Amino acid sequence: MSITESPTPPVAPANTRGRVITASMVGTTIEFFDFYAYATAASLVFPALFFPTQSPANQLLSSFAIFGVAFVARPLGSLVFGHYGDRVGRKTTLVASLLVMGIATFLIGVLPTAQTPGFTILAPAILVLLRFCQGVGLGGEWSGAALLATENAPPGKRALYGTFPQLGAPLGFILSNLLFVGLSLGLSDAQFTSWGWRVPFLLSAVLVIVGLWVRLKLMESPAFQKVIDEERVAAVPIARVFRRSWKPLVLATFAMVATYVLFYMMTAFLMVVGTTPADEGTARAAAEAAGKSFDAASFAPGLGFARPQFLTMLIIGVVFFGIFTVVSGPLADRLGRRRLLLAVTAGIGVFGLLLEPLMRSGTVGVMAALILGFALMGMTFGPMAAFLPEMFTADVRYTGSAVSYNLASVIGAAPAPYAMIALWQALGGPLWLVGGYLLLAAVITIVALLLGTETREVDYLA
């Protein structure tokens, strides 16, 4: 991989700046809206709806086990969509990944629950399948959106342009959870459990139509057009990646681990902790009021916030996620991707040590933890859309960045909510082991960054 700027004359942009920003941001916003809708439902209603015969603790673990299925599916999506993204082009592949994700999400919205006669076993099985399809779609989405932004970026602004698709993560989260907050406030618990949870999944159909309309107007990127013109299209892109770029593939994968662990701790895991009663008596009374059994042996005290209140606090935290995602772009262009990510990842490790005291310091401490955690998330997530693709040449960039990004999801994201819940329950409430889990992820990422090199000056047309 060349590390000097190409002398090739500037190529006229295939897409206007407004079209690039809109298409990359809108698409990932839709994708992450769909993904977060499932994460929120997995925390709030899926345990009882799809696993009614299990104990409350096992219901939650089963729900998050299915949540993790998508992360196992994501590398498959990266292989499939990466193959066509490097052979057919970025535009067509982006449209296809959006359709896969959108259709699967809509079907979750009409899926009968395990309480429906004849669906006791079938409903969870279909949920696993649809969750798998969500993972396949998202596995192909991110890399295409990142390349759309960065391959159309002006010189010296790749990291800034790379923050546009990254903003889809906080925007999708905010939209999804605002909808859940509105439903929680406007509906009774019985109505929300009966049908209200389905609304975000069904509304995804409207968002997908908007995303398709925007993406169908795109032109192919200059970098991929140059690959076509020079007849460098790989017959089997993944084979070329493993043959020529195996080291960047490994380093890029582990460079994303801390980002994934932090994100799913801040969203899926803390949603559970935040809305779990703070004492056994309250938890027992709530279970009895809902007609459920109470498993005292596996009960771990949480923070005791009402669901709408904690969702609102999460949304405030995610605003800082968005702000610091934007801030990270110019910093990464000025300081370099590697230097910035090393500093931020060290901060993530320190945050792991502070998690327990902050989360047990009342409402102010919890809000401070959410703001700090999401700010760190924005600073580590923002540069990734430039950093990972820059580690691969244009002929295998879609495949290489997609596979590394999604292999990291298997290592970092898939086990994180499940493992964190188990660690939290094992200690009976304290979060020290969960913070240690985040610290370990930060150490792994720092090692990968130290073994890698700076990518800011690579020739992106090569």
Long-range contacts (C-beta under 8 A, 24 or more apart in sequence): 1-245, 1-248, 1-391, 1-392, 1-393, 1-458, 1-462, 2-458, 2-459, 2-462, 3-453, 3-457, 3-458, 3-459, 4-457, 4-459, 5-155, 5-457, 5-459, 6-459, 6-461, 6-462, 8-461, 10-155, 11-222, 11-226, 11-461, 12-222, 13-152, 13-222, 14-152, 14-219, 14-220, 14-221, 14-222, 14-225, 15-148, 15-152, 15-218, 15-219, 15-221, 17-152, 19-214, 19-217, 19-218, 20-148, 20-149, 20-152, 20-161, 20-164, 21-149, 21-164, 22-214, 23-94, 23-145, 23-148, 23-214, 23-215, 23-217, 23-218, 24-145, 24-146, 24-148, 24-149, 24-164, 24-165, 24-168, 25-164, 25-165, 25-167, 25-168, 25-171, 26-168, 26-210, 26-211, 26-214, 27-94, 27-98, 27-141, 27-145, 27-165, 27-168, 27-211, 27-214, 27-215, 28-141, 28-142, 28-145, 28-165, 28-166, 28-167, 28-168, 28-169, 28-172, 29-167, 29-168, 29-171, 29-172, 29-175, 29-207, 30-98, 30-101, 30-102, 30-168, 30-172, 30-204, 30-207, 30-208, 30-210, 30-211, 31-97, 31-98, 31-101, 31-137, 31-138, 31-141, 31-142, 31-168, 31-172, 32-168, 32-169, 32-171, 32-172, 32-173, 32-176, 33-171, 33-172, 33-173, 33-175, 33-176, 33-200, 33-204, 33-207, 34-101, 34-102, 34-105, 34-134, 34-172, 34-201, 34-204, 34-207, 35-70, 35-101, 35-134, 35-138, 35-172, 36-172, 36-173, 36-176, 36-177, 36-267, 37-105, 37-176, 37-179, 37-180, 37-200, 37-201, 37-204, 38-67, 38-70, 38-105, 38-108, 38-131, 38-134, 38-201, 39-67, 39-264, 39-267, 39-268, 39-271, 40-176, 40-177, 40-180, 40-200, 40-271, 40-311, 41-197, 41-200, 41-201, 42-66, 42-67, 42-268, 43-268, 43-271, 43-272, 43-275, 44-180, 44-197, 44-271, 44-275, 44-307, 45-192, 45-193, 45-197, 46-127, 48-193, 48-292, 49-113, 49-114, 49-115, 49-193, 49-197, 50-113, 50-114, 50-123, 50-124, 50-127, 51-114, 51-124, 52-114, 52-115, 53-120, 55-293, 55-295, 55-298, 56-287, 56-292, 56-293, 56-294, 56-295, 56-298, 57-295, 57-298, 57-299, 57-425, 60-272, 60-421, 61-418, 61-421, 61-422, 62-124, 64-268, 64-417, 64-418, 64-421, 65-418, 66-124, 66-127, 66-128, 66-131, 67-131, 67-268, 67-417, 67-418, 68-413, 68-414, 68-415, 68-417, 68-418, 69-128, 69-131, 69-132, 69-135, 70-131, 70-132, 70-134, 70-135, 70-138, 71-135, 71-406, 71-409, 71-410, 71-413, 71-414, 72-132, 72-135, 72-410, 72-414, 73-131, 73-132, 73-133, 73-134, 73-135, 73-136, 73-139, 74-135, 74-136, 74-138, 74-139, 74-406, 74-409, 74-410, 75-139, 75-403, 75-406, 75-407, 75-409, 75-410, 76-135, 76-136, 76-139, 77-135, 77-136, 77-137, 77-138, 77-139, 77-140, 77-402, 77-406, 78-139, 78-140, 78-143, 78-399, 78-402, 78-403, 78-405, 78-406, 78-407, 79-238, 79-399, 79-402, 79-403, 80-136, 80-139, 80-140, 81-139, 81-140, 81-141, 81-143, 81-144, 81-398, 81-402, 82-140, 82-143, 82-237, 82-238, 82-398, 82-399, 82-400, 82-402, 82-403, 83-236, 83-237, 83-238, 83-399, 85-140, 85-143, 85-144, 85-147, 85-398, 85-399, 85-402, 86-224, 86-227, 86-233, 86-234, 86-237, 86-395, 86-396, 86-397, 86-398, 86-399, 87-233, 87-234, 87-237, 89-220, 89-224, 90-144, 90-147, 90-148, 90-151, 90-218, 90-220, 90-221, 90-224, 90-398, 91-215, 91-218, 91-219, 91-220, 93-140, 93-144, 93-398, 94-141, 94-144, 94-145, 94-148, 94-215, 94-218, 95-212, 95-215, 95-216, 96-140, 97-137, 97-138, 97-139, 97-140, 97-141, 97-144, 98-137, 98-141, 98-208, 98-211, 98-212, 98-215, 99-137, 99-208, 99-212, 100-133, 100-136, 100-137, 100-140, 101-133, 101-134, 101-137, 101-138, 101-141, 101-208, 102-137, 102-204, 102-205, 102-207, 102-208, 102-211, 103-133, 103-208, 104-130, 104-131, 104-133, 104-134, 104-137, 105-130, 105-134, 105-201, 105-204, 106-201, 106-202, 106-204, 106-205, 106-208, 108-134, 108-201, 109-198, 109-199, 109-200, 109-201, 109-202, 109-204, 110-198, 110-202, 139-402, 139-406, 140-402, 142-385, 142-402, 142-405, 142-406, 143-388, 143-389, 143-398, 143-401, 143-402, 143-405, 144-398, 144-402, 145-385, 146-384, 146-385, 146-386, 146-388, 146-389, 146-401, 147-221, 147-223, 147-224, 147-389, 147-397, 147-398, 147-401, 148-218, 148-221, 149-385, 150-385, 150-386, 150-389, 150-390, 150-460, 151-221, 151-222, 151-223, 151-224, 151-394, 151-460, 152-221, 152-222, 156-333, 157-333, 158-333, 158-386, 158-390, 158-456, 158-460, 159-328, 159-329, 159-330, 159-331, 159-332, 159-333, 159-337, 159-382, 159-383, 159-385, 159-386, 159-387, 159-456, 160-329, 160-330, 160-333, 161-329, 161-386, 162-329, 162-382, 162-383, 162-384, 162-385, 162-386, 163-325, 163-326, 163-328, 163-329, 163-382, 163-385, 165-385, 166-325, 166-381, 166-382, 166-384, 166-385, 167-322, 167-325, 167-326, 169-263, 169-321, 169-325, 169-381, 170-318, 170-319, 170-321, 170-322, 170-325, 170-374, 170-378, 171-322, 173-267, 173-314, 173-315, 173-318, 173-321, 174-315, 174-318, 174-319, 174-322, 176-200, 177-311, 177-314, 177-315, 177-318, 178-315, 179-203, 180-311, 181-308, 181-311, 181-312, 181-315, 184-307, 184-308, 184-311, 185-308, 222-461, 223-394, 223-397, 223-460, 223-461, 224-394, 226-394, 226-461, 227-394, 227-395, 232-394, 232-395, 233-395, 234-395, 234-396, 237-395, 237-396, 237-398, 237-399, 238-399, 238-403, 240-395, 240-396, 241-392, 241-396, 241-399, 241-400, 241-403, 244-393, 244-396, 245-391, 245-392, 245-393, 245-396, 245-400, 248-391, 248-392, 248-400, 248-404, 248-452, 249-400, 249-403, 249-404, 250-448, 251-391, 251-448, 251-451, 251-452, 252-387, 252-388, 252-391, 252-400, 252-401, 252-404, 252-405, 252-408, 252-452, 253-403, 253-404, 253-407, 253-408, 253-411, 253-448, 254-408, 254-411, 254-444, 254-445, 254-447, 254-448, 255-341, 255-384, 255-387, 255-388, 255-408, 255-445, 255-448, 255-449, 255-452, 256-384, 256-388, 256-404, 256-405, 256-408, 256-409, 256-412, 256-445, 257-408, 257-411, 257-412, 257-441, 257-444, 257-445, 257-448, 258-345, 258-348, 258-349, 258-380, 258-412, 258-438, 258-441, 258-442, 258-444, 258-445, 258-446, 259-377, 259-380, 259-381, 259-384, 259-408, 259-412, 259-445, 260-408, 260-409, 260-411, 260-412, 260-413, 260-416, 260-441, 261-412, 261-413, 261-416, 261-437, 261-438, 261-441, 262-348, 262-351, 262-373, 262-376, 262-377, 262-380, 262-438, 262-441, 263-377, 263-381, 263-413, 264-412, 264-413, 264-416, 264-417, 265-373, 265-416, 265-417, 265-420, 265-434, 265-437, 265-438, 266-314, 266-317, 266-370, 266-373, 266-374, 266-377, 267-314, 268-416, 268-417, 269-416, 269-417, 269-420, 269-421, 269-424, 269-434, 270-314, 270-359, 270-370, 271-310, 271-311, 271-314, 272-302, 272-417, 272-421, 273-302, 273-303, 273-359, 273-424, 273-431, 274-302, 274-303, 274-305, 274-310, 274-313, 274-314, 274-366, 275-302, 275-303, 275-305, 275-306, 275-307, 275-310, 276-300, 276-301, 276-302, 276-303, 276-304, 277-301, 277-302, 277-304, 278-302, 278-303, 278-304, 279-304, 298-425, 300-424, 300-425, 300-427, 300-428, 300-429, 301-428, 301-429, 302-429, 303-359, 303-366, 305-366, 313-366, 313-367, 313-370, 314-370, 316-367, 316-370, 316-371, 317-367, 317-370, 317-371, 317-373, 317-374, 318-374, 319-374, 320-371, 320-374, 320-375, 320-378, 321-374, 321-375, 321-377, 321-378, 321-381, 322-378, 323-375, 323-378, 324-374, 324-375, 324-376, 324-377, 324-378, 324-379, 324-382, 325-378, 325-379, 325-381, 325-382, 326-378, 326-382, 327-378, 327-379, 327-382, 328-378, 328-379, 328-380, 328-381, 328-382, 328-383, 329-382, 329-383, 329-386, 331-379, 332-382, 332-383, 332-386, 332-387, 332-456, 333-456, 336-454, 336-456, 337-383, 337-386, 337-387, 337-390, 337-454, 337-455, 337-456, 338-387, 338-449, 338-452, 338-453, 338-454, 338-455, 339-454, 340-379, 340-383, 341-380, 341-383, 341-387, 341-445, 341-449, 342-446, 342-449, 342-450, 344-376, 344-379, 344-380, 345-380, 345-442, 345-445, 345-446, 345-449, 346-442, 346-446, 347-376, 347-379, 348-376, 348-380, 348-438, 348-441, 348-442, 348-445, 349-438, 349-439, 349-442, 349-443, 349-446, 351-376, 351-435, 351-438, 352-435, 352-436, 352-437, 352-438, 352-439, 352-442, 353-435, 353-439, 354-435, 355-431, 355-432, 355-434, 355-435, 355-438, 356-430, 356-431, 356-432, 356-434, 356-435, 359-431, 360-431, 386-455, 387-455, 390-455, 390-456, 390-458, 390-460, 391-452, 391-455, 393-462, 394-460, 394-461, 394-462, 412-441
